[in-house]
Every structure is written in C-alpha cells, then in structure tokens.
Amino acid sequence: GGVLHGKIWQLLTYPFVYDNPMNLVFSGLMVLFVGSIVEREWGTASFLGLWLAVSLGCGILWALAGLLTGSNAVGTGAAACSYGLIAAMGLIYRGRRLLVFFASVEAQHLAIGLIVIGVLMNLTSPMMLVWTAGAPIAWLYARARTRHGASRSTRPAPQGTKGRFIELD
C-alpha cells in the first residue's frame, strides 16, 4: 500500500489503525494483559523498544510481501505486536507454570502454542502470516537486549519458582 508510495510513517502507525472492531478488542486485551506483564518486567523503555522493533520489522515485511505478491492491501491493527508480546511473555516466564482455562501449562509452551495457532489460522491468507513474524522479531529483540547488558527481567525471579505457579495480576 502506502509505504511503497512514500507514506513511510505507516511502518509505525499501522498498529493503531483498525478496520475491524473485534481486532481492536482482542488486540487491546492482549496489550492490556500481556503488555503490562512485559512492561512491568522489562521497564517502559524496553517495552517501547520491543513495540517499535516489532512494528517496524513487520511493517517492512508487509511492504515487501505486498511488493512480491502485487497486493495493494494496507496492514492494520496490532496483531504483529500481540505476537511479539506473547513471545516476550514466554521468554520472561520460561519454565514457570500458568493456569489457563483450568489447565497448568509452562509459559513458553503456552506462547509456542498460541503462535502455532496463529500460523495455522492464517495459512489461508499468506499475507496475514506476516503478523506472526512479530514473535521471532521479539525473540531477536530479547536476544539483543540481553546481549547489551539488560537482564532478562527488571527484578530477580523468586528462588525456587521453576515449575511453580506465578501470579500475573
């Protein structure tokens, strides 16, 4: 769409534009619940860095995919950032158990499962697969973040929490 015609700002603004009310509701809930966990653990600056990295990375991938496929569609919504937040949560709480719909699951397995579901749901629309790229971009961001001196979390993990339940709020 517009990025290929000089509207470069769309690489960072598309997560704030919605064409579907349900997309707004689900992305908003994801940002509220998972985003608050990531921001609390990593701090506001790293949270915003993650958001910008995923937005920009997926925005560029969307533009490239549109160029390769000839699609003139414009990407909207924070789905890419949602996948990035899911991946970050899986990394932050790796090895810790969460209670999800009355089942106990490790955070990294939950994150992988949600990402796989996203990929499977978007197989019929390959352009939509670009949004699931938010997860590997978040993983790369987390790797770069820890390489440059930031700890995995802003606060130390409680002793003896591996495999135990945690309270997320």
C-alpha positions in Angstrom: 0.0 0.0 0.0 1.0 3.4 1.0 4.6 2.7 2.2 5.6 1.9 -1.4 4.2 5.2 -2.4 6.2 7.3 0.1 4.0 7.0 3.1 6.9 5.8 5.3 5.1 6.7 8.6 2.7 3.8 8.0 5.5 1.4 9.0 5.0 2.6 12.6 1.4 3.8 12.7 -0.5 0.8 11.3 -0.8 -0.9 14.8 -3.0 2.0 15.9 -5.5 1.8 12.9 -8.2 -0.8 12.9 -10.6 -1.9 10.2 -12.5 -4.5 12.4 -13.9 -3.9 15.9 -13.1 -7.4 17.0 -9.5 -6.9 16.0 -9.5 -3.8 18.2 -11.0 -5.7 21.2 -8.7 -8.7 21.0 -5.5 -6.7 20.4 -6.5 -4.3 23.1 -6.9 -7.1 25.6 -3.6 -8.6 24.6 -1.8 -5.3 25.1 -3.6 -4.8 28.4 -2.9 -8.2 29.9 0.3 -9.4 28.3 1.8 -6.0 27.5 1.5 -4.9 31.2 3.5 -8.1 32.2 6.2 -7.3 29.7 6.4 -3.7 30.7 6.5 -4.5 34.4 9.4 -7.0 33.9 11.4 -5.1 31.3 10.5 -1.5 32.0 8.8 1.1 29.9 11.8 1.8 27.7 12.4 -1.8 26.7 8.6 -2.4 26.2 8.5 0.6 23.8 11.7 -0.7 22.1 10.0 -4.1 21.6 6.8 -2.5 20.3 8.8 -0.3 17.8 11.0 -3.2 16.7 8.1 -5.5 16.0 6.0 -2.7 14.4 8.8 -1.6 12.1 10.0 -5.2 11.3 6.5 -6.5 10.4 5.7 -3.2 8.6 8.8 -3.7 6.4 7.9 -7.4 5.9 4.3 -6.4 4.9 5.6 -3.9 2.4 8.0 -6.5 0.9 5.3 -9.2 0.8 2.9 -6.7 -0.9 5.6 -5.9 -3.5 6.3 -9.5 -4.2 2.7 -10.6 -4.4 1.4 -7.4 -6.1 -1.1 -6.9 -3.2 -2.2 -3.4 -2.6 -3.7 -4.2 0.8 -2.8 -2.0 3.7 -1.9 -3.7 7.0 -3.8 -2.6 10.1 -4.0 -3.5 13.8 -1.7 -4.6 16.5 -1.7 -8.3 15.7 2.1 -8.3 15.0 2.7 -6.6 18.3 0.4 -9.1 20.0 2.5 -12.0 18.7 5.6 -10.1 19.8 4.2 -9.7 23.3 3.3 -13.4 23.5 6.8 -14.4 22.6 8.3 -11.9 25.1 6.0 -13.3 27.9 7.1 -16.8 27.0 10.7 -15.8 27.3 10.2 -13.8 30.6 8.4 -16.6 32.4 10.2 -19.5 30.7 9.9 -22.6 33.0 7.2 -21.1 35.1 3.7 -22.5 35.2 0.5 -20.6 34.4 -3.1 -21.6 35.0 -5.0 -21.3 31.7 -8.6 -22.5 31.4 -8.2 -24.8 34.4 -5.0 -26.4 33.0 -1.5 -25.9 34.1 1.0 -25.1 31.3 4.5 -23.7 31.2 4.7 -20.2 29.9 7.0 -21.0 26.9 4.7 -23.8 25.8 1.7 -21.5 26.0 3.5 -18.9 23.9 4.5 -21.5 21.3 1.0 -22.9 21.2 -0.6 -19.5 20.7 1.9 -18.7 17.9 1.3 -22.0 16.2 -2.5 -21.4 16.4 -1.9 -18.0 14.8 0.1 -19.5 12.0 -2.5 -22.2 11.3 -5.3 -19.7 11.3 -3.5 -17.6 8.8 -2.4 -20.3 6.3 -5.4 -19.5 4.1 -4.2 -15.9 3.8 -0.5 -15.8 3.4 -0.2 -12.0 3.7 -1.6 -12.4 7.2 1.3 -14.7 8.1 3.4 -11.5 8.2 1.8 -10.6 11.6 3.1 -13.9 13.2 6.6 -12.7 12.3 6.2 -10.5 15.4 7.2 -13.5 17.5 10.6 -14.1 16.0 11.3 -10.4 15.8 10.5 -10.2 19.6 12.9 -13.1 20.2 15.6 -11.3 18.3 14.9 -8.1 20.3 15.1 -10.0 23.6 18.5 -11.6 22.5 19.9 -8.2 21.6 18.5 -6.7 24.8 20.3 -9.3 27.0 23.5 -9.1 24.9 23.7 -5.4 25.6 23.6 -5.8 29.4 19.9 -5.8 30.2 18.8 -8.6 32.4 16.0 -10.9 31.4 13.8 -9.2 33.9 13.9 -5.9 35.9 13.6 -7.9 39.1 15.1 -11.2 40.1 13.0 -14.3 39.8 12.0 -15.6 43.2 14.1 -18.6 44.4 12.6 -22.0 43.7 9.9 -20.8 41.2 10.9 -23.2 38.3 7.9 -25.3 37.5 5.7 -23.4 40.1 2.7 -21.2 39.6 3.1 -17.5 39.4 0.6 -14.7 39.9 0.4 -12.4 36.8 -2.2 -10.0 38.3 
